[in-house]
Amino acid sequence: MLDDAEQRLRGGRCKQLWEDFPGNNMICCRGLCLTGPDPMIFIFNLILTFGILSAFYILIAIRLHPVVFVIGFILHGLSLYFLLRCAFTDPGIMKRGSTPQNTENPPTHIVNGQVQQLVYCNTCHIFRPPKCKHCRTCNNCVEEFDHHCPWVMNCVGKRNYRYFVGFVATISILCVYVCACCLGLLIKTGVSGGSLPTHVVLLAIVIILVTGCLGCTLSGFAGFHCRLIAQGMTTNEYLKGRQAESKDNSCIKNCCNVYCTGLPKANIDLRGPADIEMKDGANKEDEEDEISEKPVDDASVLNSKKRKTGSDVELGN
């Protein structure tokens, strides 16, 4: 029976990484996208958002100017786009090592002129680069780990942090906008001496309370992350009281590193061979050396020569 590596080398089919993924993440669409293992809060997030906005469009916005619909749909579409991109983008999962490594002499890196040792992960069998952390929920090391957010059903890391901040910013603006429209409708009706159905007034008050609280909270949260981006820090570093990796970068350069660069290449290929994609480069080189240095069986060589000689004699007869 051939193992997966031998099948791959001989042209046979081996499992793709999405079929044998070692973490707790959910793999969607046969490896085209990846997300976290906790979908319930994410589904509640979608239901709450669509429920409030549907009531707003049907009973509140219809009594205002048509432009209210246009602005609302644009903000809602942007927030939904950022949410889905953040939820289903690989946050920067690191490749795993196949075997434990020697931790007596760990690699080092320089942070603000000081030499620091890299931390070893006993689960992934790798020395984690700076800002990398092992997420207990997803059970993977994530590059430039910020935090695990159940509201977006995924870790927030190097590859989806821009989408997370975009979602928080747009949903906070949307909440403030909806709250202002409901408040404006009540004020307009009161000033003009008109009247509204009781259920519309009650709904407007509820939406004002909900979106007002969410808008204030999310606006502060968006401002907090904008400050972290300007300082070149992650939430994990801030909570642990660590300094930014480099104090030399300016505010503009830190912002450009997040928003004005291309999406970093993923460390793993979910549609690649499972026996390679979750192993680091050192382990792959070791395997290649083992294959290239594999000893040749002398007996098999002699037998092949005998068979060749015998066939030549038969042809000569």
Disulfide bonds with the S-S distance in Angstrom:
none
